[in-house]
Amino acid sequence: MSSNVHVPVLLGPVLEGLKIKPDGCYVDGTFGRGGHSREILKQLGNDGRLIAIDRDPQAIASVPASLTEDPRFELVKGEIAQMETIVGERNLVENIDGILFDLGVSSPQLDEADRGFSFMRDGPLDMRMDPGSGTSASDWLAFVEERKLKQVLRKYGEESNAGRIARAIVAARNESPITRTAQLAHIVEVASPKRGQKIHPATKTFQAIRIAINGELEQLEAALAQSVRVMRQGARLCVISFHSLEDRIVKRFMRDASRETEQYRGMPNVPEEFRPKLRLVGKAISATDAETNANRRARSARLRIAERT
């Protein structure tokens, strides 16, 4: 398969979960390579509208003419934490019928060595979703304190060997700058215990550093909070996560938003502003065996759906 092919994960459940109306207005908050957006557009009529958001300039540049020339479609360069502003600038607050967040990195981002996301391909140690802003992984590793690095590896990578790996990285950078993905992967591999490894030893370290420098969890929390403010009653929120950190945030947010505020819980007359904002729609959905066999990156995907009350 071409490295530029991005297969949309859980496509059928997403389209069903969004409950698309032909004349509805939808937001794809994580456009990626547009797999979900293309299918959403197929279900929209002439009066439908889809606003897609992505902060990756390569994703923006990859949009085919079939989308850019579609009057129902608009792609905005921005972050998901800017969604409420983007929607507000178009006077669409409380007029959104559905939102999709497909979290994590896309296949092309992982497959292109120059992006520095993957330890499987040697390239510059960058990892930024938007290479034109923020701090690269290489520059971040050059100055981060050992204690902070240990905390990041433990919190964002759930790495049990965080202390040992952090010490090894600091020792290595004192000898020479860490500028390549293969270089970092080797440092982590040497520092990691050799027993019982089911995944590459660098997997969790790369995940943790990527999440930290891109502020991914903070972006997610902000976007989830904004979603209830921009959706109309009956709108659907669909979120696909790929690791437990994201999924816990989504699960907790949807659970809490589907209950009355604690001080009013169980009371007969709850003021409007303290009533539940969401209604949970089913349980978390995972990819079928057929999908995971066809697309390995679907194996850890989990889709959660909620409806605006």
N, C-alpha and C positions, 0 to 999 in steps of 0.2 A: 504493500500500500504506500502510496506517495506520502511523504512527510507533510505535505500541505493539505492533506485530506483531514478534515475534522468531522467525525461522526457525532451528531448530537445524541447525548445520553438520555435515556428514558423518554424518548420523544413521544411515544403514544400516551403514556401516563401524564406527561406535561400538557399535551393538547387537550386531553380529557379533563385534567384538573383545572385548566384555565376557563373551561366552559365558555368557549369563544362565541361571541355574538357578531354577526356579519358587520354591524354598524358600530361595534365597540372600539374603545381606545385602550391600547395596551402599551406596556413598557417592558422591553427586554433590557434589563439593567446590566447584563454582562454579554454583550454581542459576540465576542470571540471571533469565530469565522462565519457566524451567521446561520448556522444550521437550524436552530430553533426559530429564528426570525423568518427565514424563508417559508417554513411550514405554517407559522402563524399567519403570514400574509395570504397563503393559499386559502385560508378559511375566512378571510375578511372580504366583505363586499366593497363596492365603490366608495361607500361612506365610512368605511373603517379606517383606523389610523394606528400606526405602530411607531413608537419612539424607541430607538435603541441607543445604548450608552456603552462606551468603552474608553479606557484611558490608554490603550496600546496603539501607538501611531501605525504600527504595521497592520493591525486589525482594521483600522480606518482605511488604510491604503489598499487593502485587499478586497474591499467591497466591489462586487461586480456591477456592471451597468444595469443589469436586470433589477437590482435593488435601488441604486441611486436615481434611476429614471422613473421609479414607481412613485407617483404623487402621494400615496398613502404612507410612505416610509420616510423616516428621518433618522439619520445617525449623528449622534452628538459626541464629540470627544470630551470626556469628563469622567469623574469617579462616581461610583454608586452612592457615595455619601453626599453627592451634589444633586441627587435625584429630585428632591423637593424643590430646589431652586430651578432646575431645568423644567420641571412640570409647571411650576408657578410662572415662569417666563412665557409660557404658552397658554396661560389662563386655563389650566386643566386640573387644578387642585380640586379634589372631590369629584372628578369626572373620569377617573381612570377605572377601567373595567377589569384589569388584570395585570399582575406584575410577575415577571420571572427573574430569578437570580440563579445562574448556573455558576457556582463558585469555583475557585481554584484556577489552574492554568489550562490553556487549551493545548491540543495536540501539537500544532505548529510551534508554540512557545517552547514546549518540551523538546521537540525534535530538532530545532534550529540551534546548533552549537553556539553561535554568536550571542544568543540571549543569556546563556550561562545558567539556565534553570536546572539542567540535568547533569548528574555525575557520569552518565553513560556516554557522553560525548564531550571531548575536551574542547574548551572554548574559554573566552574571557569570563571571569567571575563577576557577572553583572547582576542578574536576577531581578532587575527593575521591570515592573509592568509597563512603565513609561520611561524608556532610557533617556529621555530628555529632561527628566526632573528627579529630584531626590538624590540619595546616596547609593552608589553601587555596593554590592556585597563585598567586593575587594576593598573599597575604601572604608567601609564600616568595620571590617575585620582588622584593619590597620590601626584603629584607635580605640575600639571597644574594650572596656575593662574586663579582666578575666571573670570577676564575680558577676558582672552583667551578662557576659556571654554564657556563663553557666546557667543563669536564670532563664535566658532565652531558650537555650537548648532543652531545658527541663520543661518550661511552660508551653512552648510552641511546638516542640518536637516530641515531648513526652519521652525524652531520652534518659534512660536509667544510668548511662555512663557520662552524664553531662559534665561532671567535674573533671574526669580524666580527659575527655575530648577537649574541653576548654583549655586545660593546661597545655595539652599538646599543640593546639593552634597558637597559643601565645608564645610558646617556646619556638615554634617554627617561624613565626613572623619576625621574631628577634634575629633570626638568621638571615631571612630574605623575605620580601613581600610575597603575600599569597595572592596571585593574580589569575590563576587558571583553575577551572573546575576539576580537572584531573589531579592537580596539586592538592587541593583541599580534600578531595575524596581519598587520596592516598594517606594524608595525615590522619584522617578519621579512621580509616581502615587499620592502620598500624596501631592506633591508640585503643581500638576496641577489642574486647575479648573475642577469641576465635570460636567459642563453643555456642552451639544452639542458634546460629544465625539463620533465620528464614528469609530475611530481606538483606539487601546490601547494607553494610554498616553505616554508610553515609546517608541513607535515605532520610532519617529523622533530622539529621543535622542540616541538610539542604532545605527540608521543609521549614524548619524553625527559622533559619536565617531569611528565607524568602518571605515568610509571614511577617517577620519583624520589620524588614526594610520597606515593605510595601504597606504596612499598617493594615493588613487584610482583616483582622478580627475587629478592629475599631471601625473600619469601613462598613463591615457587615452589620455591626450593632447600630450604627447611625442609619443605615439604609432600612433596616427592619423597623425602627421607630418611625421613620418618615413614611413608610408604606401605608400605615393606617391613616395617616393624615391626608394622603393624596387619593386614596381609593374611595369610590362611591359604595353605597350599601349594596351588598350582593357580589361585589368584586372578589376575585380570587388572587391569593398570594401563593406562588409555587417557588420553593427553594430547593435546589439540588446541592448537597454537600458531599465532600469526598473524604473527610476525616473527622474524627470524633470531636475535635475542638470546635469546628464549624457546626456540626450537627447538634452539639449540646447547646450552643448559643441559640440556634434556630428553635430547637425543641422547647427550651426554657421561655423564649420570647413568646412563641405561639401559645404555650400553656398559660403563662401569666396574663396575656392579652385576652384570653378566652374566659377569664374569671372577673368577678367584681373586684374592685380595689379592696384590699384586706379589711379596712375598717368598716366596710359596708357588706362584707360577705355574709350571706344568709339572711340579710334583712329584707323585708317585703317591699319597701319603697326606696330604691336606689336612685340618686340623682343621675341625670343623663351622662354627665362627664365622668362618672365613676362606674358606669356599666361596662360589660365586656365589649371589646372592640372587634374581636374575632370569634369565629366558630371553627373548631377543628374539623377537618374533612378527612375521615378515615385515619389509618395509621401510616407510619413511614413506609414508603414503597422502595423496594430494591429491584435491581435489574434481574431479568429472568436468566436462566442458564443459557438460553439461545443467544441473548444479547451479550452476555459476558464472554461467550465463546467467540462471537464475532468481533467484539470490541473489548479488549482487556481492561481498558480504562474505565469501563462501566462497573467493574466488579466491586468497587467500594462506594459507589454512588448511592445516596439515599435522598428520596424526594419527600418533602413534607408540604402539605397543602392546608390552607386556612381560608375562610371566607369572611369578608367584612360584614359586620352586623349593622 
